[in-house]
Amino acid sequence: MGKIILRLDRMMAERKMSLNELSQRVGVANVNLSKLKNGHVSAIRFSTLEAICQVLDCQPGDILEYQKDE
């Protein structure tokens, strides 16, 4: 069984956007985005993913990656 890796930090860096700015524009609490960015969540709502993709002008695959177990 593999796992999903969140690459939100990479996309934020490419867009030169801070966590505070993303939080405000997406409408999600800073602490929740921080957990998401650091991979400390087990789920994400599609509505949140859609909002993040809209604000960062990216596709879900730009911030989500499947990693197989070795």
URWO-V808303 format. One record per residue. N is the residue number from 1. RES is the residue in one small letter. SS is DSSP state (A for helix, B for strand, O for the rest). PSI is psi in radians with two decimals (999 if undefined). Layout:
n->N res->RES ss->SS psi->PSI
n->N res->RES ss->SS psi->PSI
This chain:
n->1 res->m ss->O psi->2.32
n->2 res->g ss->O psi->-2.84
n->3 res->k ss->B psi->2.78
n->4 res->i ss->B psi->2.24
n->5 res->i ss->B psi->2.29
n->6 res->l ss->B psi->2.23
n->7 res->r ss->O psi->0.57
n->8 res->l ss->A psi->-0.68
n->9 res->d ss->A psi->-0.69
n->10 res->r ss->A psi->-0.76
n->11 res->m ss->A psi->-0.66
n->12 res->m ss->A psi->-0.71
n->13 res->a ss->A psi->-0.73
n->14 res->e ss->A psi->-0.59
n->15 res->r ss->O psi->-0.01
n->16 res->k ss->O psi->0.85
n->17 res->m ss->O psi->2.31
n->18 res->s ss->O psi->2.84
n->19 res->l ss->A psi->-0.70
n->20 res->n ss->A psi->-0.79
n->21 res->e ss->A psi->-0.79
n->22 res->l ss->A psi->-0.76
n->23 res->s ss->A psi->-0.81
n->24 res->q ss->A psi->-0.77
n->25 res->r ss->A psi->-0.54
n->26 res->v ss->A psi->-0.51
n->27 res->g ss->O psi->0.53
n->28 res->v ss->O psi->2.46
n->29 res->a ss->O psi->2.46
n->30 res->n ss->A psi->-0.77
n->31 res->v ss->A psi->-0.64
n->32 res->n ss->A psi->-0.68
n->33 res->l ss->A psi->-0.62
n->34 res->s ss->A psi->-0.77
n->35 res->k ss->A psi->-0.72
n->36 res->l ss->A psi->-0.81
n->37 res->k ss->A psi->-0.64
n->38 res->n ss->O psi->0.09
n->39 res->g ss->O psi->0.38
n->40 res->h ss->O psi->0.63
n->41 res->v ss->O psi->2.71
n->42 res->s ss->O psi->-0.11
n->43 res->a ss->O psi->2.78
n->44 res->i ss->O psi->2.37
n->45 res->r ss->O psi->2.50
n->46 res->f ss->A psi->-0.64
n->47 res->s ss->A psi->-0.64
n->48 res->t ss->A psi->-0.77
n->49 res->l ss->A psi->-0.74
n->50 res->e ss->A psi->-0.77
n->51 res->a ss->A psi->-0.72
n->52 res->i ss->A psi->-0.79
n->53 res->c ss->A psi->-0.65
n->54 res->q ss->A psi->-0.83
n->55 res->v ss->A psi->-0.72
n->56 res->l ss->A psi->-0.05
n->57 res->d ss->O psi->1.02
n->58 res->c ss->O psi->3.08
n->59 res->q ss->O psi->2.70
n->60 res->p ss->A psi->-0.64
n->61 res->g ss->A psi->-0.26
n->62 res->d ss->A psi->-0.39
n->63 res->i ss->A psi->-0.14
n->64 res->l ss->B psi->2.36
n->65 res->e ss->B psi->2.34
n->66 res->y ss->B psi->2.26
n->67 res->q ss->B psi->2.11
n->68 res->k ss->O psi->2.62
n->69 res->d ss->O psi->2.60
n->70 res->e ss->O psi->999
